[in-house]
Structure formats: C-alpha cells, structure tokens
C-alpha cells in the first residue's frame, strides 16, 4: 500500500489515512496497530494528511501500549498539528 506513495492523489491519501486512523482506534492486536500506524506515518509524509484526519488517534488509550507504539501515536499527532 505505501510502497507507491506517489501514486496516491491527495484525496486518496487523505481518505486512506482516515480509514486507517479509524481502524487503529479499535485495533486489538499490537502487531496490526503497528502496521496501521506505520502506514499512517508514510501517508503523512506525503503532506496530504492533516490533524483532522489523524485526530481519531487521540482516542487510543496510550497507557496500555508498548513504548514504540506510543511513540508512533505521539509523532503522528505532533506531525498533524
């Protein structure tokens, strides 16, 4: 999915990020959450993903996450602001 970031239009990148952020909020698997967050980092690097798109990540309970995953969420929310 993120191997061809240049192939996504701004609208497609934003829509995909919206779906990934929504999925990440209810994700039960840390491995799947890491993949979703990594994809969001890659999509955010296109410049087509803003804070409004990433704001659902604020709903993720950070206390129960491993430090690496908390770092992903923190980085994404900082990048989107």
Secondary structure as GFF3:
##gff-version 3
##sequence-region A 1 81
A	DSSP	three_ten_helix	2	7	.	.	.	ID=ss1
A	DSSP	alpha_helix	10	25	.	.	.	ID=ss2
A	DSSP	alpha_helix	30	44	.	.	.	ID=ss3
A	DSSP	alpha_helix	51	54	.	.	.	ID=ss4
A	DSSP	three_ten_helix	55	59	.	.	.	ID=ss5
A	DSSP	three_ten_helix	62	64	.	.	.	ID=ss6
A	DSSP	alpha_helix	67	79	.	.	.	ID=ss7
###
